[in-house]
Amino acid sequence: MSFTGSMFGDIIEWFLGRAGDRRQYKRRAGAFHVWYQPNPNDNTQTQQGVGLEISPNGLMFIMPDSIGAPEFNLVLRLRESNIPLRVRQIRADQVQHQGKTWHRYMGEFQGVAADNWDAIVRYVNDEPEVDRRKMQNQEQGGKTDDAYRLLPMALQKKIMDMLVSQGKLEAPKDGQTPLLKLFYGGLVKRPGQKPAHRFNVHSRIKKGDEMMAYDTRFLVAEDGQITTL
């Protein structure tokens, strides 16, 4: 299986005409409260830090003490809501803050309740707080995402199967559409390899009584090979 330039051109053109979708993954800079939870089962043990920047799939923050774990739990305070998150560390360095050396972290979200993800999107886009949870879940579950539908069927199935195997999506039954939304992330040039295209896929799955939201980054090569980032 191979792609033609026109197929990706159709997807890119579609996204260029959808400013509203692109806005969902912009970043918002500005301080906000962050608490690191060394033990997620004990809410009394927390270390306070300062959030610096946030997007719907990650954040940057500083802490006075280092975090040794590659994945950890945070609680954010955005507007009037406390938002618990599971975060994977991407990069770390040290910066000066109030005359002392603090640890700066860049991380991506590994797990967040769907209504909290919606609240982060509204915060990043500076939208008013409204209860859109029911409406958004109905919209995602009621029709196939247009961008996802532009991909060849074989690639749709590959992406869906990878998300199902990772516990980030429930396999749809016959006649149902997968609970996901796809965002185009741009062309990636790789030394010694053919260019590939990055896609961010937002998926949702019900675990227990709670709907969980996940964001997964896929790299799709022009020969149809798919890898996660």
N, C-alpha and C positions, 0 to 999 in steps of 0.2 A: 504494500500500500504506500502511496506517495501523495503528497499534497502539491497542488499547483499554487503559484503565487496569487492567482485570482481568488482562490478559496480563502486564504488568509486576508487578502485584500477586502473581501466582503465583510469579514469579522471586524477588521480594523475600521472600515468605513462605518459599520453599524455603531461601534463604540464612539467614534468621533461625533456622531449625531445624538449621543445619549449623555449629555453633560450631567444629568442627574445621577447616573450610575457612577461616573468617574468621581463625583464629589464624595461618594460614600467612603472612598479610600484615601482621601486627603488626610493631612496631619493637622493637629491643632497644638500650638505651642502655648505655654503658660503654666504657672505653678498650680499644683493640686496635691492633696494629701495622699500619701501612700503608707501602708503598713505591711511589713514583711512578717509572715507567720512561720516561724521555724517548725512548729508543730501544728498542723491544720486542725487537729482535734482539740486544741487548747486555745481558745480565743483570748485568754488572759496574757499569753506570752506573745507580745508583738514588739517589733522595732519600727519606729517611725522614720520615714524618709520624705523626700520631696519629688513629686512627679514633675517632669519638665516638658514632655511632649507625648501625645497619644494619637493613635489612629485606630480604626476598627479591628486591626489585626496585630497591634503591638504597641509598645510604649518605651519611653526612655525615662529613667529616674535615678536619683542618687540616694545613697545610704551612708551613715557614718561608719558602719561596720561592714565587712565583706560578707558576701553570700557564697558559700562554697558549693552548694548543690547546683547541678546543671538545670534542674527543674524545681520550681518552688511555688508557694502560694502567696498571693498578695491580696490586699483589700484596698480598693481605691475609693476616694470620696469625690464624686462628681455631682455638682449641684447639691441636692439634698439626699443623695442615695449612696449607700455603701455597696460596692460591687466586688464580690470575691472572684478571683481569677486564678487559673493555673497557667504559669508562664515558663517558657523555655528560654534560657540565656543564650543570646546570639553573640554579643560582644561585651567587653568590660574594660574599663580603664579607670584612672584616678583624676580628679579635678579638685581645685581649690574652692571651698565654700565657707564663708564667714571666717576666713583666716585659718581654716583647717583642711586637711586632706580628706576628701570623701570619695566613695567608690561609686562610679557611674556605670549603669547597666542599660543595655538595649536588649529587649526581649520580645518574643512573639507569643500570642495567646495560644495555649494548648486546649483550653476548655473554659467555657463561660455559658451561663444560662442564657437562653435565647432572648428573654426580655431584658437582661442586662446588656447583651450585645446591641439590642435596639437602642437602649439608653445611651451607650457609647457613641453610636452613629449620630444620634440627635445632638449630643454634646459636641462632637467634632464638627458637625455641620451647622452648629449654633441654631438648632431648631427648637421650638417650644416643647415642653414636656407634655405629651398626650399619651393615652393608652392605646397604642396601635398594635399590641401583641396579637389579638385575635385577627385583626384585619390582615396583618402581614403574613401570619401563618396560613390564612386562607388563600392569600394571593400566591404564595410560593407553592402550596400544595394543589392549587386548582388548575394550573396550566404549566406547560413546559417553558422554562426560561428561554427567551429568544436567542441569546448568545450561545447557550449550550446546544440548542437545536441546529445552529449553523455548522457545528462540527459533524464530520462523517459519523455514521452510526457506529462503526467499529471503535472510534475514539470515545464516543459517548459511553459505550459499554465498558471500555477499559477504565475510564475515570470513575464511573459508578462502581465497578467491581473493586477498585483500589480503596475507595472510601468505605465501602461495606466491610472489607477485610480489616480496615483500621478502626472499625466501630464508630465511624463518623456519619454513617448514613444507613438507613434501613432499606433493604432491597424492595423496590416497589412491586406490588402485586400486579397481575395482568390488568391492563386498563388504567393503572395509576401512573403518575409522573413522579420522578425523584424529587425529594425536598431539597433542592439546591439552586444556587444562582452563581453564574460564572462571570468573572471580570477579566478583561484583557490587561496583561501587565507589561506588554512591550516586547520588542525583539531583543534577543540575547545573542551576542556574537561570542563564539568560543574558539580559542586558538586551536588550529588543526582539525576543527570539526565544522560541520555545517551549522548555519544559524538555526536557532530554535526560538520558539515563542513561549512566553511565560503567561500562565493563566492562574488567577486566584479563584478558588471555588469555595463558596460559602455554603455549608450544608448543615442540616438540622436533624436531630434524632431524639426521640423520646426515651429517656432513661428513668425508670420508675415513674414518678409523678411529675417530673420536670423535663421540659424541652431544652436540650442542650444545643449550642451553636459551635461550629468549628470552621476554621479557615485553613485551607490547604493550598500550597503553591505547587503547581505542576509546570514542568518544562516539557514542551511538546516539540520534538524535532520534525523536520520536513519529511522524514522517512516513516513517521508514525510512532516512533519510540517515545515513551512517556516515562519521566522520572519525577519524583517528588523532591522539593527543595527544603 
